[in-house]
Amino acid sequence: MFLDLDGLNVEQLLQKQIEIRQRMMQARGMSGQVMNQLRNMLDQVSIEIQTKVSLDKVKTDREKRVAEGKDLDDDVLNIG
């Protein structure tokens, strides 16, 4: 089962993570296959959260460097 996580912000993803954890608590006595699907969903949401947080940090750092008037390529090694 794949989740559609496109267009969700970090707060919405955290809410989705809480929902999945609650489902896992409810499904505790069910088959292993159900629990595995829920774990996979939880892993997918966690990866998406980490990705969005990392991208937001890069974007914020980039905007900060532009605001300070620094060259964006100062820390790039150009060997061409």
N, C-alpha and C positions, 0 to 999 in steps of 0.2 A: 504494500500500500504506500503510495506516494502522497505527500502533502503538497498543497499549493501554497508556497510561502512567498511568492513574488508579491511585491508591493507592501509587505508588512514591515513596520519599523521595529526597532529593538524592543520597545515596550510591548508591542503586540506579540512579538515572538516569545518574550518572557511569559506573557499570559498564556500563550499556547503551550509552553513548556509546563506550566502549572497544571493546566487542564489534562495533559497527557499523564503527568504524575498521579493525578487524582484517579484517572482511569486505571492506571496500573494498580493502585491500592484497591480499587473495586474488583479488579480482575484477578486478584491474588490466587483464588482457588481454581481458576480456569486452566485450560491446557497450556502447555509450553509454547505452542505455536502462537497463541494470542499474546502471551507475554513477550515473545521474541519480536512480534510485529510492533508492539508498543515501545519496546526498547529501541528498535530501529527508527521509529518515528521520533523518539526523544533524542537519539543521536543526530538525526537529520536537523532537528530544530537547534540543537546545541552548536552544530557546525555552522549553521546559518547565522546564529547570533555572533559567534566568533568572527565570521567573515565580515558582517556588517560593522561590528565594532572596529575591526582593523581598518576597513575602508574609510570609516568616518574619521579615524585618527589620522590617516594619511591625508585626507581631504582638508582637515583642520590645520595640520602642519603646513600643507602647501599654501593655504589661504593666509596663514600667519606670515610665511616667508614673503609672499607677494605684498602683503600690507607693510612689511618692514622694508620693502624695496630691494630685497636680496635676489640674486640670480638663482633660479630654480635648479640650474645645472651645476652649481658650485660643488656639490658632493658626488658628481658623476665623473668617473674615470673614462675619458675619451681616448681610445687607443687607435682610432681610425685615422 
